[in-house]
């Protein structure tokens, strides 16, 4: 079972309440959570859902660079292989995979939630 969830903002977290609810449930179950976005800011009600928020170049690199994902897993104090990255862009997912993370391509909220429930044991 995976112990970390790293989620993109635009195109994923912005896709509605089912995704936000999943983040809340994961965090309540002890899953470490991170928001990783190239955005310079996100709404406070989104940021507060996560243990760690990494915006812009604060990780020292931007997606899809694998270093951005490794820096985020370091902030979660987890190895990349214990984390799932959710993003809607194939290039970003390729970077996450190169960093050693499990990946979920977000296209549909219900499918993403179902996949994450399995991977995170929720």
PyMOL commands that set and color helices and strands:
alter all, ss='L'
color gray80, all
select helices_A, chain A and resi 13-15+17-28+44-47+66-76+80-82+90-99+109-120
alter helices_A, ss='H'
color red, helices_A
select strands_A, chain A and resi 4-7+32-37+52-55+83-87+102-105
alter strands_A, ss='S'
color yellow, strands_A
deselect
rebuild
show_as cartoon
